[in-house]
């Protein structure tokens, strides 16, 4: 299977060995993990195994695999045409030197990551895709997609995300939804109908509701699950089968309900609670969460695309095709990505999350050279200062060279809010 | 009974021994070298300590190998500084690898802090690298004065390695070594002042700590540009170790 995907087998083996080791150190060493995490441990262990096999089998049956990088790409539409939506590899420092042949050195780690994974032939997902949907959420991605199109042999389709949320922006986005619908219909030969669309909206809503349920459980003191485990679930939500995922997540949440009832927390009740806010953390970007949770604090929420931004809003169900497309457009316009100007919604959302999850402090995380989030950290700081919530902004990439310094800053922040 | 604080920094290990009434009994300072764990253990084992706390970049070494309690250099420095200078509410700390600005409340508790990124610009290491390219001794800097400053030359590079090429280019353009050395100091001051402004510390009483506070020329530039005098202890680089010792002592008292 691997060679038919054109992967670099030796390097792929090395990557898997590395990931296995990191996973053991970071995840399996945690204490008092819920039993329901076994499923997610299994999914991650098969991230480059069974799941790919499933995708290849689905392809055999004529289903299309559609790769994405952003919460802006409407999964509902992909499912409606019987497609499979998968988040692509971008969370590790892979193929950096190759990527730098195409990209400036001062490019964010995520962009270098997805280009690097492709150039190093290490991402089975990108190889398995029939179509890759990009989006114009930042200049770096927007321009890198032109190059990505070239190196993936013309797989790219780009959706234009407006920069402002007024009427004109909404109109543009609604027409982009229409254009995407037509693209998918043409690409798969399947027409989007009231029936298949309402079914897919339901599936995605159920998935988001399960993720919301998990998030709400974390608001309890003591929190019944670690931030690392919750992040992992959020990361897996981008590539696992949505129905199975929802089922397994709800089972885990049942267990967490029990824990909450019995006051059984994963850390003690007085552990400082941190809200992480900012750039997305694609798998296996666990550096900051690992540092936070080994420095005497617990993460109780992620104000991020891999996190709350992905599941905060639902789409209204049981409507005709046109109305549902309107609703999908509205639903996605409610996402508070830093690409918008102004973006005051995000400030309100962070404030609400601090209250809801009883956070004692906010750590703003931005990937180096991720201009929208790095610049916006100023406003987040101001909002938190006004609210008198301790705040710290960090900027980093996927490398480990700043590990020591990062640990010092996080530990000092935890000492400060204790 | 005595208590110890050990600060394992990137360049030096500092050890402070304090008495039951928090007075400094002894200070030791050695090169961090290639085996900081061995040196640090020898140091702490050579005293009869009731307990000690470790801080600094290498604190976790002692946590792992000697079961030591640790605190960050930020808390340690704030504790040490506010014990020595109770009126100070802000710290500028320039060490070997890190530059920090810290603000504290009346009780010496950290309110906020900023630290440089993974980058040597503005740190002691930066000055050391530039010194090498000028073939000057660190001690020569104390003999510099602002008469040596030529505002026409400015080190602009944020990156230490780029700054080194900038220095070399200035040398080849025939500028005086003293002028270049002065510009290097101003560039370090720029970085520190931008952190200081972000934390709004100008109205506060400030203590200047860390190895770079030994550099009298840097002290004078910072004082001039901040428009106020800075509190500097003698020696200025043991305040984190001192703070760690005080916290060690407090930890014993709170258990009784």
Interface residues (C-beta under 8 A of the other chain):
Chain A: X395 X396 X401 X402 X404 X405 X407 X408 X409 X411 X412 X415 X416
Chain B: X57 X60 X71 X72 X73 X74 X75 X97 X98 X109 X110 X111 X112 X113 X115 X117 X118
